[in-house]
């Protein structure tokens, strides 16, 4: 597919790995913690390891509805007769002694008396007065859940730095954890720059565009345990940019901007950052997204993202997400990668790693990938239809149809994986 955007190779630009390394070395994890009720812990990051103070389950119980039997395990045959002496329901156990050749009716989750050594499903049992007859083999410990079978006492169940999900909440509840120690939420702010940008509730004129980047960023930030602050739009004037950077950096732990980071006459982000703080790096050998500034204004970390919306998404996924994970106390995760067969030829210029938007499918157990459309950094619709990135290394200039390529899937979706 033809790419109409020409960008020459810049030998001074950092590669992706070096840029990410610098970011992670610079970012400081949040140290403040707070206790939150379990119901409010979803998505938060654990500030300490969670150790079980008990066995889960903490008693021997039945895995199904049936009969807990006390049998002579040395007598193995296909027909058994037991005298039913009681019932054991979940929360209402049978506490008397059960002797050899006696049984207790049990419901799923009901306590199995200590002397009982098997549970027989009710479908295999024939009731005759106070007796039950079983015409099937019975094996020792069958259908019994033992203490600690799920979680053993004193074991570490969840590790510090884990983002709590729905299953974790269930585990924490099973351990009786009513209050959870989590890291406090860092404040992450953002604003857009550009004289051409107008609010979505304003009637648009020729030469103007609606500011989509702030809504992109708001959506991208939603999945993180943070506080979000939107500082609006700033005009392309150095003084205006400096004023907003000073204001926003005082209120935030991390600040993101979009636009104004390239080399045009109206691009002031880098100059303002150099005046107010420190620039760690400015250019990345990546496409889309070469102009990307990373630095710090006093205690506030800063990312100056490109203005084109696709570049915003790609650079956020590659760099900003790793910074936020570290800031919120999480470990950096490695993206899932797959090898897929290319369904049409792809060309690129050597010198930069490229992330093309693609559509990944699977057929008879084999992965295939194709471009999701026009690949310009302003073509947001190519991301709408995509479910993966096609990662192309710096030295590559062409990959032919049928050759294997490296892909990074987004969320696995049944829409494309059939």
N, C-alpha and C positions, 0 to 999 in steps of 0.2 A: 504494500500500500504506500502511495506517495505521501511524503511529509513535506509540506510547503514551508515549514519554519526552518531556516538555515541558522545553525549556531556553530561557529568554529570551535575547535578544540583550544582550551586555555590550559597551558602547562602548569600554571600556578594554582589551579583549582585542586582542592583536596578530594581524594577518593572517598567513597561512601564509608568504608570501614574506618579510615582515619578520622573522619568527621564525627562518626558515632562514638569512637573511642574518646575524643576530646570532650564531647558533650557529657558522657557518663563519668569522666574523671572530674568534671567541673561541678555537676549538679550535686547538691547536698540533700540527703533524705530528711524528711520531716521527723522531728524528734518528739514534739508535743503529742500527748495522748489524752484520751477521754474515755469514760465509761458510757456505753449506750445500751438501752434496753434491747433484748434479743430481736424483737420485731423491727427495730430500726437499724439493724446491723447489716442488712443486705447491701452488698457492694462495697462495704467498708473494708479496711485492711487491718488484719490482726496485728496488735502491738506486742503480743507475747505468745509463746507456745501454749497450746491447750493440752493438758494432760488429763486422762480419765481418772476420776477418783473412785470408780467402781467398775465392776464387770458389767458388760452389756451383752445379753440380758443378765440380770443379777440372780436369776433362779432358773432351775431346770423346768422347761415348759414344752407344751405340745406344738408340733408344727402343723397339726390338722385336727379336725373334729374326728373323734373316735373313742378308743378305750386304752387307758394306760394299764398295762398288765404286769403282774409280778409272776414271772415264769421261772421254771427250773431250766436254766440254759443248757444243762447236760442232757435234757430230754428233747431231742429234735425230731419232730414228725409233722405231718400235714394236717393234724386235727387236734384242737385244743378246746378245753372247756374251763371257763372261769366263773366264779361267783362274783356278781357285781355288788359292791359294798357301798358305793357312794358316787358323788359327782364333784368335779373340779372345774369351775369356770374362771375366766380371766378376772382377777380381783377377788374371787371367792374360792380359795383353795380348799381341798380336802386334807385335813390335818391329822387324821388318825392313821395308825399303822396299817399297812396293806401286806397281807401274808401271801405265801406261795399259793398259786392257783386262784388268786383274787384279782379283781379288776376295778377300776374307777372310770366312769364316763368322763371324758375331758372335751373341752372345746378348744379351738385354736388359741394359743396364748395362755391357756390354763396351766397352773402349776402341776407338774408331774410329781407324785409322791416319791420320796427318797428311795423306797425299796422297789419301785416299779422300774423295769429295765427295757421296756419297749412300748410303743404306741401303735395300735392297729387302726387303720381307717375304718370308719363306721360301715362303709359299703361292703366290707369283707366279713361283717359280724352278723350272726343270726341270734335274735333274742328269744330265749325260752324261759318264761317266768323270771326268776332272779339270776338266771344263768345266761352266759353268752357262749356261743359255739363259733369257732374260727376254723374254716377248712383251708388253710394256707400256711406256708412257712412263715415263721416269725423270727426275725433276726435281732440280736441284742442291739439296743440303742437306736433301733429304727424310729424315724419320725420324732426324735427328741432333740430339742435345742438346748445346748448346755451353757452354763454360766461362762461369760467371756468369749463365746463363740463369735460374736460380732466385734467387740472391743474388750481387751483385757485391762484390768485395773493397773494404773501407773504407767500405761503406755502413752506416748505422745501421739495425739490424734490429728491435730492441725498445727501447722508451723507458722511462726511469726512471719509476716510479710505476705500471707495469703489473702487474696480478695474473697470475701465471704459470699458464697452462692446459696441457692435454695437448699441443696443437700447438706451443706455445712450447717445451715440453720437448724435442720432436723437433727443432726448429730449433736450440736450444742444443746438443743432442748433435751435430747435423751440423756445428756450428762447433767442436766439440772442447772445449766449456766444461764442465769436470768440477766446478768449484766456482762457486757463484752468489752474488753479493753482494746480500743482501736486507735490508729493514728488520727490526729486532727486533720481536717481537710485544708490543704493549701488553697490559696486564692489565685486563680488564673484569670487574667483579663485579656481583652483583645480590642483592637480597633482597626478600621480600614483607612487607607489614604487614597486620595484621588479627587480631582475637581470634577470628574465625569460621573461620580457616584451619587445616586439619589436614593432616598428611602422608598421602600416598597409601597407606602401609602401616598406617594407623590406622583402626579401625572408626569410621565417621562417625555422628554424633548429629544429632537435629533441631536446626536453627539453625546447623549447621556446613556448610562446603563444603570440598571437596578443593582444595588449592593448585595450580591449573593454570598460573598465570602464570609460575612459575619454570621450568616445563617448556617453556612457550611461548618464553620468553626464551632458554633453553638451545638450543632448535631454531633460533630466529632468528639466534643468534650463530654457529652452526656454520660458516657459509659464509665467515666472515672470518678472516684470519690473525692471531688473537689468542689469549691465554691466558684461560680462563674460570674464574671463582671464584664458587661458590654460597654465599652467607652465610645461607641458610635463611629462617626466618620470624621476624618481630619482633612482639610484642604491641603493641596500641594504647596505649602509655604514652610520654609525652614523654621521660622519662629513658631508657627502653629504646631508643627510636629514636635519641636523641642518642649513646648509648653505641655502638650498632652503626654509625652514620655515622662516628664517630671512628675506630673499629677498621678498618672497610672502606676508608675513604678513604686510610688510611696504606698500604694494600697494593695500591691500584689506581690506574690512570691515568684510568679512567672508571668511574663507579658508577651503576647503575640501580636504582630502587625501583619497586614497583607498589603502588598504594593509598595512602591517607592524605594525599592531596595536594589534596583539595577543601576545603570550608568547614565540614564537620561537626564535632561536639564531639569526635570521636575521630580527627580528621585532624591529625597533628602534623608532617608532613614539612616543610612550608613554614616553620613556626615554628622547627624545629630547624635547618634550612638557614640561616635568617637569623641565628641565634645562632652557628653554627659557621663559616659562610662567607659567601658573597655570592649573592644571587638576581639573576639577569639579567632573567628574566621569569617569569610565573606562569600567565597565561591566554592561550589561543590561540582565535581565532575560527574554530574547525573543529569538525566533528561527524563521527564520534565523537571525543572526546578533548580537550574544552576545558580541563579542569584539568591542566596540564602545567608542571612547574617545571624551569627550567634555570639552573644556576649552577656554583659552584666551592667546594670545601672545600680550602683551601691549594692544593696542586698537582693535586688530583684534580677532574676535571670531573664534573658530576652531572646526571642526568635523573630527575625524579620523575614517573613515568608514572601514568596513571589506574589504577584498580583493576579495571574491567571488562575482560574478556579481549579483546574486539574492539577496544576503545580502545587497549589495549596494542599490538596488531599494527599498527593504522593509524598511531599516533604513532611507533612504531618505524620503520616504512617511510618515513614522511614526514621525520622529523627525526634520529632516532638513527643510522640507516644512513648518512646524509650525514656526520655527525660521525665515525663510525668510519672511513669511507673516507678522510677527511682525516687523521685520527690515524694511520692505517696507511700514509700516503704516497701514496694514490691520489687522482686527480682526481674531483670530484663529477660523476656522470653524470646526464643528463637522461632521465627515464622516457619510454619509447615511448608515444605517444598515438595513438588512432584515433578516427574519427568513426563512430558506429553509429546505426542507426535503433531507437528505443525501441519495445518491443513491448507496453508497458502504461504507463498514466499514472503519474507520480511527483510527489509533493508534498513540500515542505519549507518551513521558515520562513526568511524573509529575514534577512540579517545575518551568516551564517556560511557558509563553504565546507563542503560536505558530500561525503563519500566513501561512497557506498552500494555494497554488495557486489552484483555482478552476474554473469550468465552470458552470455558473448559467443559468438556463433556466426557462421558464414559460410555464405551460400547464394547460389549463382550469382555469386560474386565480390562480394557485398554483405554488410556486417557488420550484425548485429542484436544487441540486448542486452535483457535483462530482469532484474528483481530476482531475487536468489538465495534470497529468503525474508524472514522477519521481520528488521527492521533495528535492533532494540535493541542497545545496546552490550554486553549480556550474552549475546547469541545467537551463540555461537561456531559453531554449525552453519551459519549463513549464510556463514561464511568457508570452511567445509569444501567446500561445493558451488560456491563462486564461483571464477571464473578472471579476474576483473577488478574494478577500481573504476569506478563511474560518478561522475565528478567534476562537481559542480554548484556554480556560482559563487555568491557571496554575494547577488547581487541577484535570483536566481531563486527563485520560490516554487512554480511548477508547470510541468511539461513534459508535453505531451499525447502520447498514443500516436501513433507514426508520425513524430514529430519527431526530429531528429538531436541526439545528445548526445556529449560527450567521454568516452572511456573510456581507462583505463590498464590494459593487459593484465598479468597475472602471467606465468608461463612459458607459452609457446604449447603447447597440449596437443591431441593428436589426439582426445581424448575429446570435445571441444567443437567442434573445427575440422574439419569433414568436407566 
